[in-house]
Every structure is written in structure tokens, then in C-alpha cells.
């Protein structure tokens, strides 16, 4: 699938970029609203675009909880990490986990 920019003058669609096909092809034509302005260039910073998209999801708390669970799991399984062979199936509180 290929997307190119063009202009509709009221009777014809004029491509603003080269069309790399010589043979007849099916196309889907999308008309943008006049007040919509955007840049199709790949110089968009994805961090800026995505910043704030998960507001209210409490991702930091979820990440820290998962990290504590991982550390507790590793501590239960590995005596070399300061743990013992605990058999708890939940987040273990009998094995101290240090940050």
C-alpha cells in the first residue's frame, strides 16, 4: 500500500508526488478537512506524540509493583541473592527484599 499527497481542484486529482506504477490500479481516495494541517515527513518525535497518552493509568505504580514481585520471586528461588527456598505462591513477605 502506498500513500501520496495530491490536490483536488474540483474536477481532477493532481498528484504532488511521483506515482511509481504504470499499470491500472485500484485506489482509495481520502479527502482531508480544509482546516487539518499535518506533516507527513518522518521527522516527528514519537516521544512528544505519545507523551500523556496514558495519563491516569498509574503505570509507575504498576511497574514498581511488578518489579517488587519479580525481586521477591528471584529471592525465593536463589539463595545467592540473599533469599531462601521459600515456597510461598504469593508475593513473599517472609524473605526480605532490598532495593
URHU-V359648 format. One record per run of one state. SS is the DSSP state (alpha for helix, beta for strand, coil for the rest). FROM is the first residue (numbers start at 1). TO is the last residue. Records with the same first field share a line. If there is no record, write none. Layout:
SS=FROM-TO ; FROM-TO
//
This chain:
coil=1-5 ; 9-12 ; 16-45 ; 51-58 ; 78-78 ; 82-99
beta=6-8 ; 13-15
alpha=46-50 ; 59-77 ; 79-81
//
